[in-house]
Amino acid sequence: MAVAFTVLMAFGTAPTPLWPLYEARDHFGATTVTVAYASMVVGAAAAFLGLGHLSDRLGRRRIIVPALLVGIVASVVLIVWRDLPGLIAGRILNGVGLGLMASTATTYLHDLHHEVRPKRTGSVLPGIVATAANLGGLASGPLVAGAAAEWLPMPLITAQAIFTLAMAMCLALVLCTPETVDLELPATQPPSRFVLRPGGQRAFGAAGAAGALGAFAFAILGLISSLGASVLHGTLHTDSHLVVGLAAFLMFGSAAAAQLVLGRLPLPQLLTVGAVVFPVGLVLCAVALYHPALWLYLVAVSLSGAGSGLLFKGGVERAGSVAEPASRAGVLAVFFVVAYLGMGLPSVLFSIALRHFAVQTAMIGFATVLSCGAVVSVAVTLRDRAPGPGELSAQSARPS
């Protein structure tokens, strides 16, 4: 399951070093790149909202298998339909598969671990595996595609073929995994899509702040994934597809590493560190563009990735803490919708800003908005603390 999660997430970010090749093939510019990139976000958001809760009722494997099938169809579309409409259609399908996977896989990994080790209720292993699979996949996709573009013939076809084969192998693996959801629920029990724990406005406020954290954290990831190649080629004068893939790899890899190393910190400390590291990375990105230096740019995207990883983890923890257990996948699906919109919309706005401002000026504005938004979201998240299990018991014991 973890391998399948990794591969499908890698497929989502694989085009990062390939965008200049698509631009040359289909004759479009930076704004169209962000639209093509954002089309994946549209597909993912639709899957999160419309289908992300279904694994709570239909079963985890019954959602993961279609996710991989949709991913395979998307890769085939990108291979055989070789123009801009085909690119957008393939990316939308890619997003649908990714949305189905991301909204279910983390919960499925926790379920599978509980099946094998039912007494280890507080184990952090499932979360570590899910983090490594999610962000590790996002990191490895650009590196694999960048290596294919650098050294293999017909990279736009070869890269897709690699992921088609990998997803087909993962499909065979997932079909061998056990189902973990009891499908014999009472017929009178309706599916719960978005149910928060008791706590009223404080719980809802915490969930909203968590969603904002996800959006701001993912914004820099989306920008580098969509326009990183243009920035490296146009401003830092680097034509290597492998270097473009390396920059994205360092960004997503740093996000994963930060979560794995610092993930056990209490939530307030986790968010505080993220709220400091994230703006520092963004500021260094702007500096690296004003005084072009590839090494500084790579350091900057690594720091911003680490900060975003911590913010995102904090957002997931807060969203999960305010969800009723029976609707956790549905609540996390809504959280991911907000996060992925944060990944797509700022990239489009940034490309529009490039029509009127220099890339350095646009990056300063981008860094300022994201830094302020992240700090405010952290402050609201820490203020609107949802009640813990002990508090819930006390509340339920009080007479009404």
N, C-alpha and C positions, 0 to 999 in steps of 0.2 A: 504494500500500500504506500509506503514511504517512497519507494522508487518511482511508482506511478505519479505520485504527487510532485516529485522533483522534476520528472520529465515534462509533464504538462505545463508546469510553471516556466520551465526553461524555454519551451516552445513559444510562450507568450512574449518573452523579451528577446528572442533570437534575432528579430529584424534590426536591432539597434545598430550594428555595424553595416547593415545591408542597405540602409535608407539611401545613401548616395547612388548605389547601383539601381535602385528602383527609380530614383529621380532621373537618372540618365536614360533608363529604358522607357519610361512613360512620360518623360518631358514635363515634370512639375517641379515646384519649388518648396521652400521650407514650410509655408502655411499648409500646403497639401499634405506634406509629411505628417504634420501634427494632426490633421483631420484623419488621415489613414491610421495613425496611431490611436487617436481618440475613438475611432470606430470599434476597436477592441474593447474600450471602456464601456461603450454603449451596449455591446453584446454582453459583457460581464454584468453590468448593472441590471439588464433585463433578466438575466439568469438568477442573479441574487434575489431580486424583488419577486419575480414570478415563481421561481422554482427552488430557491435556496432553503426554504423551510421544509421541503417535502421529505427529506431524509429522516426527519423526526417521526414521520408517519409511515412512509413507504419502505424505509430501510436504507442503510448507508450504501450497500453495494449496488442497489438498484438506481442510485444516482451517480455513483462513480463510473460504472460501466458506460452509460450514455455520455458522460463527460469525455471519456477517452474516445468513444466513437465519433463524437462531434469534432474533437481535435484532429482525428485522422481525416475526416471529411474536409476540414479546413485546410490541412496541408495539401491534400489532393487538389482542391480548388486553386490554391496558390501555385501549384505546379502547372496545371493545365490551362488556367485562365490567365493569360499573360498580358494584362493591361490594367489600368487603374480601377475600373469597376470590379474586376476579379480580385485585385488586391484588397479593396474595401470589403467585399463580400467574404473573403477568406479571413480577414481580421475580425469581422463581426462574429463569424462562427468560432474563431479562436477565442474570443471573449466569452461566448456562451459556454464553451467547454471549460474554460478557466473559472468562470463563475460557479458552475456546478461543482467543480473540484474543490475550490477554495472554501466554499461554504459548508462542505461536508467532510473533507479529508481530516481536518484537525480533530473534529468530534469522533470520527471513525477510529483514528489512531488511539484516542483515549479509551474508546470502547473495547478495541482489540486488546489493549494492555490489561484492561480490567478483566476481560475474559480469561486471560492466562494467569494473571496475578491478582485475584479478587481481594486479597488481604492488604495489598499495597495501595490503599485508597489515596494516600497523599504523595505518591511518587511523582517526581518531576520529569521522569524519563519520557513519557508521551509528549509533553510540551517541548522538550529539547529536540526530539525527533521531528516533530511538526515544524519547529522553527528552522531546523537544518534543511528539511525538505522544501519548505516554502521559499525562504530567502536564498538557500543554496541553489535551488532551481532557477530562480530569477537571476542569480549571479552567473551561473554556468551557461545559460542560453547564449548571451552575447559573445562569450569566449569561444564556444564551439562554432558559432556562425562566423565569428571573426577569423578563426583559424581556417575555416572552409573557404572564406572569401580570399584569404591571403595565399593559400597554397593549393586549392583544388580547382578543377575546371568547372565552368558553369555554376558559380556559387549560389545563384538564386534557386536553382533546381536542386543542386547537391545538398544544400543545407536543409531544405524541406524534406528531401528523401531520407536524410539521416533521422529526422524527428518522426517521420511517418513510420519507419521501421521500429524505432524505439517505442513509440506509443502502441504499436501492434503487439510488441513483446510484453509490454506492461498490461495490456488488456488480458492476455492469457494468464498473467500472474494474478490479477485481481479476480478473475473468475474462479480462482482456487481459494479465495479468502472466505471466511464464514460471515454470515449476516449476524449483526449484533442487536438489532431492534426487534422487539416483540411485535409481530405483525397481527397478532390476535387481540387487538385492542377492542374494547366495547364499542359497538356500532353507534351508541348514543354519545360517545365522547368526540367532540369536534376537534379538528386539528388546531393547534395553537401556533399561530405564526409569529406573534410579537407580544409576549406577555412578560412584564417586568415584575420583580419581587415587590412586596409591600414596601412602601416608603414614600409614595406619592410624588410630590414635585421634586424632592431631593433625588430620588432614584431616576426620574426622567431627566433632571438636569445633569446628573452624572453620566447618563447614557448619551445625551446630546454633546457634552464636552468630550466624551470619548470619541464620538464620531468626528468632531472637529479635529481632534488630535490625529486621527487616522488620515484625514484629508490633508492637513498641513505636512505631515510626515511623508506622505506619498507624493506630494507635489514635486519635490526635487528629484525623486526617482523617475517620475514621468518626464520631467524636462530633460534629464540626461539621456533617458531611453529614446526620446523622440528627436531631440535637437543636438545631442552630444556630438554626433558625427559632423554636423554642420559647423559647430563651434570649433572642434578640433581642426577641421580642414580649413575653415575660413579665417580663424583668428590665431590659432596656434600652429598653423601650417604643417599639420601632420596628415599624411595621406594613407597611413597604414590602417587597414581594416582591423588588424589584430590589436593595435593600440586603442582603437575605438571600443572594441570588445573588452579590452583590459580595463578601461576606465569604468565601464558599467559593471564589470566583474568586481572591481575593488569597491565600488559603491554598495552594491547589494551584499557582497561578501562581508564588508565591514558592518553592515546592519545585522547580519546573522551573527557575526563574531561578538559584537557588542551585547546582543541579547543573551548569547550563551555564557559570556564571561560575567556580565553584570545582572543577568536576569533574576538572580535570587535576592537582589536588593529589595527592601521594602518599597512599596509603590511610590511614596513621596520622594525618596532618594533617587529612585529610578527615573522619575519624571524630571527631577531637578537637574540631574546630570545630562539628560537628553536636551533640556531647555537651554543648557549652556553650550554643549558641544555642537548642536544643530546650527545656531547662528554663527558660531566661529567658522564652521565649514563653509557656510554661505558667503561670509565676508571674504574668506580666502579665495573662493571661486571668482568673486569680482576682482580681487587683486591680481589673480593669475591671468585675467583677461586684460586688465589695464597694463600690466607688465608681463607680456606673454612668456610663460615658463611652463613647460609640460609637466615637470616634476611637481611644481606647486599646485597645478590643476589636479593631478592625481592624488596628492595629499588632501586637497580641499574636498574632492568628491568622496574620498574615504571618510573624512571627518563628518561631512554632512550626512553620509549614509549611516554612520554609526549613531549619530544623534537621532536620525529619523527612525532607525530600528528601535531605539529605546522608547521614543515617543509612541511608536506604533504598538509595541508590546504593552506599554501602560494603557493605551486605549483599548486593546483587546481584553486585558485583565479587568478594566472597569466595566466594559460592556458585558462581559461574561458574569461579573459579580452582581449585576442588577437584573439578570435574566432568570426567569423560572426555569428549572432544570429541563422540563418537558419541551420548552421552546427555545433552548439555547442556540440550536442551529439557525432558527429563524431570526433571533435577535442579532447573532453574529453576521447573518446575511445582510441585514440592514446596515450594520456597521461597515461591512465591506463595500456596500454601495456608496456610502459617503466617502470612504477612503479612495475608492477607484475614481469617483468623480473628481476628487482632489488630484489624482494622478493625471487625468486627461484635460480638464478645463484650463488650468493654469498654463499648460504647454501651448494650447491654442492661443490664449491671450498673449503669451510671450512672443509667439511668432508674429502676431499682429503688431505688437509693440515694436518689433524689429523693422517694420516698414517706416516707422517715424523716428526711431531713436537708434543710436549705435548699440551694439551688443553689450558693451560695458555699462552704459547707462541703464539699459533694460535690466541687466543683471542686478544692479544696485537697487532698483525699485522692487524687483522680484524678491531679493534677499530681505529687504526691509519689511515688506508685507508679510512674508512667511515667518520671519523671526518674531515679529510682534504678535501674529496670530497664534504661533506655537506657545509663546509665553502666556498669553491670555488664556488659552485653552488649558494649559497646565494649572494655572491659578484657579480656574473654575472647577476643574476636575478634583483638585485637592480640597476645595471648599465644599462642594456638593458630594460629600461622602455618603455613599449608600449604606444603609444599616447592615451590619454583619449578622451572622447566624444567631449570636447571643441576643442581639438587640431585637431580632425578629421574634424570638421566643418570648421575650419580655413583652413586646407589643401585643402578641397574640393572646398573652395571659391577662392583659388588662381588660376590665369590663368595658363594654361599649356604652 
